[in-house]
Amino acid sequence: MARRKHHRLLSIALGLALAAPAAARADEQEDLAPYKMLRSLQFVQDSVVSGDHSAAEMQRFMLGTIDQRLRTVDPAVFDDDRNVDAALVYAMSGGNPATLEYLVSRDVNGYFDNRVTDVLRKYLSGKGLLVAKTLVETANEYRDKKIGPYLSLVGGNVMVARSPLEALKLYDQARLSAPGTIVEEAALRRSVAISVEAGLVDKGMAYSQRYVRRFLHSPYASQFADLFVKLIVDHEHDVKTEDVVSILSFMDDARQREVYLRIARAAGIAGKVELSKTAAEHAQTLSGGETDPLGALASFYGNMASVSTPDVDSAAQHIGKVADGDLSDRDKALRAAARSVAEQVLKAPDPASLTQASDSTSSNEENTSEQAAVTTDAESQSPTAPPSEPVDDGAAPALPADSSQDQQNADPAYKSFMAANRSKLDDIDKLLGEEGN
């Protein structure tokens, strides 16, 4: 707390000094070398990711002030390499890209390394992939210089699309060269994102633990939480529950509860019942039970996941008990969807469909029984049995050994049946005869 207060007071003091009237600052013009101003900007940015959100406004002010200073400074100031580095770091720290163009176009003395400025100008104009290889080589060459961590971070951003593993190496290089800074925060957060997409669970968990221990109060921590939840849900079978608990233990109860609720919700939507229930139980433990609104929300997520299980009846009842006031608009829509699914699962079968199936089955059974009875009668040579309908299955049907000539003459259908099958028998005899020859 004392450190945060100190940061805030220092930021305010710095702002007042830089915002002083131009006449008052004129006497100190020589002290406002670009590299000194950059140090102030770095301090402010590092304060922001450390949790001093009030410094965000100061960051914008500092970027504008440095931009103006770089455009009006005597070019001779770049005799000092620290000021050259300051201009390059400013461009990679959210500064105005046009200012770098301005400085390079007026660099008649060769203060700026063309290799560095060329790759940065491409990167800042959205064409980083065109110089990806050169950018990586430059980042490795300058890794021990002041601009090294920033070049590594920029190189990682470019290589993500082409080679995620190469990007991870560059991010590792950046964060290890600038611990505790905005560079490390960005490198860790983006490393988690790569790990999620590439399925690098162990690396993702390690990066997550480092992030939580260092930058829990960063304004970008919510982005990290989304990535962490996705890592857990997408790779639930590769993640150990105790590792999740260990990482989240660095958070206060409120933040832990929020992350567990996010996991429960995402897992429930993904149909991962056990994970959703486990996360919901942890959230309930931290919220004080179902009487607490957040406890009721945790119960809702856990029961929502059970809609697709044999416990659907109980889950549907619990979902219906959650008050509208405890749910966001998104969760209300989620509840409506869960209710719809539960209703379809619990809905009694339509009697008409059962009757139709029964009638169809009975009809088939009756036809089969009738055909079987006819066949049996024919085989027993009953003179009163009607002839069965012929079935053309490619084989000669079994014919009665003896039948009445009058019955044959009286039934045209029977004549047709016998004629067709005699033809088949003749064809078969002919084929057999050919094979015998």
C-alpha positions as CSV (number, residue, x, y, z in Angstrom):
1,M,0.0,0.0,0.0
2,A,2.8,2.4,0.9
3,R,4.6,1.7,-2.3
4,R,1.4,2.3,-4.4
5,K,0.8,5.6,-2.6
6,H,4.4,6.6,-3.2
7,H,4.0,5.8,-6.9
8,R,0.8,7.9,-7.1
9,L,2.4,10.9,-5.4
10,L,5.5,10.7,-7.6
11,S,3.3,10.5,-10.7
12,I,1.4,13.5,-9.6
13,A,4.5,15.4,-8.9
14,L,6.0,14.5,-12.2
15,G,2.9,15.6,-14.0
16,L,2.9,19.0,-12.3
17,A,6.5,19.5,-13.2
18,L,6.0,18.7,-16.8
19,A,2.8,20.7,-17.0
20,A,4.4,23.8,-15.6
21,P,4.3,26.9,-17.8
22,A,6.7,27.0,-20.8
23,A,8.6,29.9,-19.3
24,A,9.3,28.1,-16.1
25,R,10.4,25.0,-18.0
26,A,12.7,26.9,-20.4
27,D,15.5,27.2,-17.8
28,E,15.5,23.4,-17.3
29,Q,15.4,22.6,-21.0
30,E,18.8,21.0,-20.9
31,D,17.6,18.6,-18.1
32,L,14.7,17.4,-20.2
33,A,16.8,15.1,-22.4
34,P,14.6,12.5,-24.1
35,Y,16.1,9.6,-22.2
36,K,15.2,11.3,-18.9
37,M,11.7,11.8,-20.0
38,L,11.5,8.2,-21.2
39,R,12.5,7.0,-17.7
40,S,9.5,8.8,-16.3
41,L,7.2,7.3,-18.9
42,Q,8.6,3.8,-18.1
43,F,8.0,4.4,-14.4
44,V,4.5,5.4,-15.0
45,Q,3.7,2.5,-17.3
46,D,5.2,0.0,-14.8
47,S,3.1,1.6,-12.1
48,V,0.0,1.0,-14.2
49,V,0.6,-2.7,-14.6
50,S,1.5,-2.9,-10.9
51,G,-1.9,-1.7,-10.0
52,D,-1.8,2.1,-9.9
53,H,-4.6,2.7,-12.4
54,S,-4.6,6.4,-11.6
55,A,-1.3,6.6,-13.5
56,A,-3.1,5.8,-16.8
57,E,-3.9,9.4,-17.4
58,M,-0.3,10.4,-16.6
59,Q,0.8,7.8,-19.2
60,R,-1.2,9.6,-22.0
61,F,0.2,12.9,-20.9
62,M,3.8,11.7,-20.9
63,L,3.4,10.2,-24.4
64,G,2.2,13.5,-25.7
65,T,4.9,15.4,-23.9
66,I,7.7,13.2,-25.2
67,D,6.3,13.3,-28.7
68,Q,6.5,17.1,-28.7
69,R,10.0,17.1,-27.2
70,L,11.4,14.7,-29.8
71,R,10.0,16.9,-32.6
72,T,11.6,20.1,-31.3
73,V,14.8,18.9,-29.8
74,D,18.2,19.9,-31.3
75,P,19.4,17.0,-33.5
76,A,22.7,17.2,-31.8
77,V,21.1,15.6,-28.7
78,F,21.3,12.3,-30.5
79,D,25.0,12.3,-30.2
80,D,24.1,10.6,-26.9
81,D,23.1,7.0,-27.7
82,R,20.7,7.1,-24.7
83,N,18.5,9.6,-26.6
84,V,18.5,7.5,-29.7
85,D,17.4,4.5,-27.7
86,A,14.8,6.7,-26.0
87,A,13.3,7.6,-29.3
88,L,13.1,4.0,-30.4
89,V,11.6,2.7,-27.1
90,Y,9.1,5.6,-27.2
91,A,7.9,4.3,-30.6
92,M,7.6,0.8,-29.3
93,S,5.8,1.9,-26.1
94,G,2.6,3.3,-27.7
95,G,4.2,6.5,-29.1
96,N,3.3,8.3,-32.3
97,P,4.7,6.2,-35.3
98,A,4.9,9.4,-37.4
99,T,7.4,10.8,-35.0
100,L,9.8,8.0,-35.7
101,E,9.4,8.7,-39.4
102,Y,10.0,12.4,-38.7
103,L,13.3,11.7,-36.9
104,V,14.6,9.1,-39.4
105,S,13.9,11.4,-42.4
106,R,16.0,14.2,-40.8
107,D,18.8,11.9,-39.6
108,V,21.6,13.3,-41.8
109,N,24.3,12.2,-39.3
110,G,23.4,8.5,-39.1
111,Y,22.5,8.5,-35.5
112,F,19.8,5.8,-36.0
113,D,20.6,2.2,-37.1
114,N,18.8,1.8,-40.4
115,R,18.2,-2.0,-39.8
116,V,16.3,-1.2,-36.6
117,T,14.4,1.8,-37.9
118,D,13.4,-0.1,-41.1
119,V,11.9,-3.1,-39.2
120,L,10.2,-0.8,-36.7
121,R,8.6,1.3,-39.4
122,K,7.3,-1.8,-41.2
123,Y,6.0,-3.2,-37.9
124,L,4.3,0.1,-36.9
125,S,2.7,0.3,-40.3
126,G,1.2,-3.2,-40.0
127,K,3.7,-4.9,-42.3
128,G,5.8,-6.7,-39.7
129,L,5.5,-10.1,-41.5
130,L,7.5,-8.7,-44.4
131,V,10.5,-8.3,-42.2
132,A,9.9,-11.0,-39.7
133,K,13.2,-12.8,-40.2
134,T,15.2,-9.5,-40.0
135,L,13.2,-8.4,-36.9
136,V,14.1,-11.7,-35.1
137,E,17.8,-11.3,-36.0
138,T,17.8,-7.7,-34.8
139,A,16.1,-8.6,-31.5
140,N,18.7,-11.3,-30.9
141,E,21.5,-8.9,-31.8
142,Y,20.3,-6.2,-29.5
143,R,19.1,-8.5,-26.7
144,D,21.6,-7.0,-24.2
145,K,21.0,-3.4,-25.1
146,K,18.4,-0.9,-23.7
147,I,16.1,-1.6,-26.6
148,G,16.5,-5.3,-26.5
149,P,13.4,-6.3,-24.4
150,Y,11.2,-4.1,-26.5
151,L,12.5,-5.5,-29.8
152,S,12.0,-9.0,-28.4
153,L,8.4,-8.2,-27.5
154,V,7.8,-6.7,-31.0
155,G,9.5,-9.7,-32.6
156,G,7.2,-12.0,-30.6
157,N,4.1,-10.2,-31.8
158,V,5.1,-10.6,-35.4
159,M,6.1,-14.3,-35.1
160,V,2.9,-15.4,-33.4
161,A,1.2,-15.9,-36.8
162,R,4.2,-17.6,-38.4
163,S,5.8,-19.6,-35.6
164,P,4.2,-19.6,-32.1
165,L,7.2,-21.5,-30.6
166,E,9.6,-18.9,-31.9
167,A,7.3,-16.2,-30.5
168,L,7.5,-17.9,-27.1
169,K,11.3,-17.8,-27.2
170,L,11.2,-14.1,-28.0
171,Y,8.6,-13.4,-25.2
172,D,10.8,-15.3,-22.7
173,Q,13.8,-13.2,-23.8
174,A,11.8,-10.0,-23.3
175,R,10.4,-10.8,-19.9
176,L,13.7,-12.1,-18.5
177,S,15.4,-8.9,-19.7
178,A,12.9,-6.6,-18.1
179,P,11.4,-8.2,-15.0
180,G,8.6,-6.3,-13.2
181,T,7.9,-4.0,-16.1
182,I,5.1,-3.5,-18.6
183,V,7.2,-5.5,-21.0
184,E,7.2,-8.6,-18.8
185,E,3.4,-8.2,-18.2
186,A,2.7,-8.1,-21.9
187,A,5.1,-11.0,-22.6
188,L,3.6,-13.2,-20.0
189,R,0.0,-12.5,-21.0
190,R,0.7,-13.2,-24.7
191,S,2.7,-16.4,-23.8
192,V,-0.4,-17.7,-22.0
193,A,-2.5,-17.0,-25.2
194,I,0.0,-18.9,-27.3
195,S,0.0,-21.8,-24.8
196,V,-3.8,-22.0,-24.9
197,E,-4.0,-22.2,-28.7
198,A,-1.0,-24.5,-29.1
199,G,-2.2,-26.8,-26.3
200,L,1.0,-26.3,-24.3
201,V,-0.7,-26.9,-20.9
202,D,2.4,-27.1,-18.7
203,K,3.9,-24.0,-20.1
204,G,0.5,-22.2,-19.9
205,M,0.2,-23.1,-16.2
206,A,3.7,-21.9,-15.5
207,Y,3.2,-18.6,-17.3
208,S,-0.2,-18.2,-15.5
209,Q,1.4,-18.7,-12.1
210,R,4.1,-16.1,-12.8
211,Y,1.4,-13.6,-14.1
212,V,-0.8,-14.0,-11.0
213,R,2.2,-13.5,-8.7
214,R,3.4,-10.4,-10.4
215,F,0.6,-8.6,-12.2
216,L,-2.7,-9.5,-10.4
217,H,-3.6,-5.9,-10.2
218,S,-2.8,-5.0,-13.8
219,P,-5.7,-3.4,-15.8
220,Y,-5.1,-6.2,-18.3
221,A,-5.6,-8.9,-15.7
222,S,-9.1,-9.5,-16.9
223,Q,-7.8,-10.5,-20.3
224,F,-5.4,-12.9,-18.6
225,A,-8.3,-14.4,-16.6
226,D,-10.2,-15.1,-19.9
227,L,-7.2,-16.9,-21.3
228,F,-6.6,-18.9,-18.0
229,V,-10.2,-20.0,-18.0
230,K,-10.0,-21.1,-21.6
231,L,-6.8,-23.0,-20.8
232,I,-8.6,-24.9,-18.0
233,V,-11.8,-25.6,-19.9
234,D,-10.2,-26.6,-23.3
235,H,-7.7,-28.9,-21.7
236,E,-9.5,-30.1,-18.6
237,H,-8.1,-33.7,-18.7
238,D,-4.5,-32.3,-18.8
239,V,-4.9,-29.9,-16.0
240,K,-4.7,-31.0,-12.3
241,T,-7.2,-29.5,-10.0
242,E,-4.6,-28.9,-7.3
243,D,-2.5,-26.8,-9.8
244,V,-5.5,-24.6,-10.5
245,V,-6.1,-24.2,-6.7
246,S,-2.5,-23.4,-6.2
247,I,-2.4,-20.6,-8.9
248,L,-5.6,-19.0,-7.7
249,S,-4.5,-19.1,-4.1
250,F,-2.4,-16.0,-4.9
251,M,-5.6,-14.1,-5.4
252,D,-7.9,-12.7,-2.8
253,D,-11.2,-14.4,-2.2
254,A,-13.2,-12.1,-4.5
255,R,-10.9,-12.6,-7.5
256,Q,-10.7,-16.4,-6.9
257,R,-14.5,-16.5,-6.8
258,E,-14.8,-14.6,-10.0
259,V,-12.4,-16.9,-11.8
260,Y,-14.1,-20.0,-10.5
261,L,-17.5,-18.7,-11.7
262,R,-16.0,-18.0,-15.1
263,I,-14.7,-21.6,-15.2
264,A,-18.1,-23.0,-14.1
265,R,-19.9,-21.0,-16.7
266,A,-17.6,-21.9,-19.6
267,A,-17.4,-25.5,-18.6
268,G,-21.2,-25.7,-18.3
269,I,-21.7,-24.3,-21.8
270,A,-19.1,-26.7,-23.1
271,G,-20.9,-29.7,-21.6
272,K,-18.1,-30.5,-19.2
273,V,-20.2,-31.4,-16.2
274,E,-17.6,-32.5,-13.6
275,L,-15.4,-29.4,-14.2
276,S,-18.4,-27.1,-14.0
277,K,-19.6,-28.6,-10.8
278,T,-16.1,-28.6,-9.2
279,A,-15.6,-24.9,-10.1
280,A,-19.1,-24.0,-8.8
281,E,-18.4,-25.8,-5.5
282,H,-15.2,-23.8,-5.0
283,A,-17.1,-20.6,-5.9
284,Q,-19.8,-21.4,-3.4
285,T,-17.2,-22.1,-0.7
286,L,-15.8,-18.6,-1.2
287,S,-19.2,-16.8,-1.4
288,G,-20.8,-18.1,1.8
289,G,-23.4,-20.5,0.3
290,E,-26.5,-20.2,-1.9
291,T,-28.0,-17.4,0.2
292,D,-25.4,-15.1,-1.2
293,P,-26.2,-13.9,-4.7
294,L,-22.9,-15.1,-6.0
295,G,-23.4,-18.4,-4.3
296,A,-26.8,-18.7,-6.1
297,L,-25.0,-17.9,-9.3
298,A,-22.4,-20.7,-8.6
299,S,-25.3,-23.1,-7.9
300,F,-27.0,-22.0,-11.2
301,Y,-23.8,-22.8,-13.2
302,G,-23.4,-26.1,-11.6
303,N,-27.0,-27.2,-12.1
304,M,-26.9,-25.9,-15.7
305,A,-24.2,-28.4,-16.5
306,S,-26.3,-31.2,-15.1
307,V,-29.1,-30.6,-17.6
308,S,-27.4,-33.1,-20.0
309,T,-27.1,-35.8,-17.2
310,P,-29.5,-38.2,-15.5
311,D,-29.9,-35.5,-12.8
312,V,-31.8,-33.3,-15.3
313,D,-35.0,-33.3,-13.2
314,S,-33.2,-31.9,-10.1
315,A,-31.1,-29.5,-12.1
316,A,-34.2,-28.1,-13.8
317,Q,-35.8,-27.4,-10.4
318,H,-32.7,-25.6,-9.1
319,I,-32.3,-23.5,-12.2
320,G,-35.9,-22.4,-11.9
321,K,-35.3,-21.1,-8.3
322,V,-32.7,-18.6,-9.3
323,A,-34.0,-15.0,-9.1
324,D,-33.9,-12.8,-12.1
325,G,-32.0,-10.2,-10.1
326,D,-29.1,-12.6,-9.5
327,L,-28.5,-13.1,-13.3
328,S,-27.1,-10.9,-16.0
329,D,-28.9,-10.6,-19.3
330,R,-26.4,-13.2,-20.8
331,D,-27.2,-15.6,-17.9
332,K,-30.9,-15.1,-18.3
333,A,-30.6,-16.2,-21.9
334,L,-28.5,-19.1,-20.8
335,R,-31.1,-20.1,-18.3
336,A,-33.8,-20.0,-21.0
337,A,-31.7,-22.3,-23.2
338,A,-31.1,-24.7,-20.3
339,R,-34.8,-24.7,-19.4
340,S,-35.7,-25.5,-23.0
341,V,-33.3,-28.4,-23.1
342,A,-34.5,-29.8,-19.8
343,E,-38.2,-29.5,-21.0
344,Q,-37.4,-31.5,-24.1
345,V,-35.5,-34.2,-22.1
346,L,-38.3,-34.5,-19.5
347,K,-41.2,-34.2,-22.0
348,A,-43.4,-37.3,-22.0
349,P,-43.5,-39.2,-25.4
350,D,-46.4,-38.3,-27.7
351,P,-49.1,-41.1,-27.4
352,A,-49.9,-40.7,-31.0
353,S,-46.3,-41.6,-32.0
354,L,-46.5,-44.7,-29.8
355,T,-49.8,-45.8,-31.3
356,Q,-48.5,-45.4,-34.8
357,A,-45.5,-47.5,-34.0
358,S,-47.7,-50.1,-32.4
359,D,-50.1,-50.2,-35.4
360,S,-47.3,-50.5,-37.8
361,T,-45.7,-53.3,-35.8
362,S,-49.0,-55.1,-35.5
363,S,-49.7,-54.8,-39.2
364,N,-46.3,-56.2,-40.0
365,E,-46.8,-59.0,-37.6
366,E,-50.2,-59.9,-39.1
367,N,-48.8,-59.9,-42.6
368,T,-46.0,-62.1,-41.6
369,S,-48.3,-64.5,-39.7
370,E,-50.6,-64.7,-42.7
371,Q,-47.8,-65.5,-45.1
372,A,-46.4,-68.1,-42.7
373,A,-49.9,-69.7,-42.4
374,V,-50.2,-69.8,-46.2
375,T,-46.8,-71.4,-46.6
376,T,-47.6,-74.0,-43.9
377,D,-50.9,-74.8,-45.7
378,A,-49.2,-75.1,-49.0
379,E,-46.5,-77.4,-47.6
380,S,-49.3,-79.5,-46.1
381,Q,-51.0,-79.6,-49.5
382,S,-54.3,-78.3,-48.2
383,P,-56.7,-78.1,-51.3
384,T,-58.5,-75.1,-49.8
385,A,-55.6,-72.9,-49.1
386,P,-55.2,-69.8,-51.4
387,P,-51.9,-69.5,-53.2
388,S,-49.4,-67.1,-51.6
389,E,-48.1,-64.0,-53.5
390,P,-44.9,-64.8,-55.3
391,V,-41.7,-63.2,-54.0
392,D,-39.1,-62.5,-56.6
393,D,-35.9,-62.9,-54.6
394,G,-33.9,-64.5,-57.4
395,A,-34.4,-68.1,-56.2
396,A,-37.0,-70.6,-57.2
397,P,-39.8,-70.8,-54.6
398,A,-40.7,-74.1,-53.1
399,L,-43.7,-75.4,-55.1
400,P,-46.3,-77.9,-53.9
401,A,-45.5,-81.5,-54.8
402,D,-49.0,-82.0,-56.1
403,S,-51.8,-79.6,-56.9
404,S,-55.2,-79.6,-58.5
405,Q,-55.3,-79.0,-62.3
406,D,-58.6,-77.3,-61.9
407,Q,-57.2,-74.8,-59.4
408,Q,-54.3,-74.0,-61.9
409,N,-56.8,-73.4,-64.7
410,A,-59.1,-71.3,-62.5
411,D,-56.5,-68.8,-61.2
412,P,-54.7,-66.6,-63.9
413,A,-52.3,-65.2,-61.2
414,Y,-51.2,-68.7,-60.4
415,K,-50.6,-69.5,-64.1
416,S,-48.5,-66.3,-64.4
417,F,-46.5,-67.3,-61.3
418,M,-45.8,-70.8,-62.5
419,A,-44.8,-69.6,-66.0
420,A,-42.3,-67.1,-64.6
421,N,-40.7,-69.5,-62.3
422,R,-40.5,-72.3,-64.9
423,S,-38.6,-69.9,-67.1
424,K,-36.2,-69.3,-64.2
425,L,-35.8,-73.0,-63.7
426,D,-35.1,-73.5,-67.4
427,D,-32.4,-70.8,-67.3
428,I,-30.8,-72.4,-64.3
429,D,-30.8,-75.9,-65.8
430,K,-29.2,-74.4,-69.0
431,L,-26.4,-72.8,-67.0
432,L,-25.8,-76.0,-65.0
433,G,-25.6,-77.9,-68.3
434,E,-23.0,-75.5,-69.7
435,E,-20.9,-75.8,-66.6
436,G,-21.1,-79.6,-66.8
437,N,-19.8,-79.5,-70.4
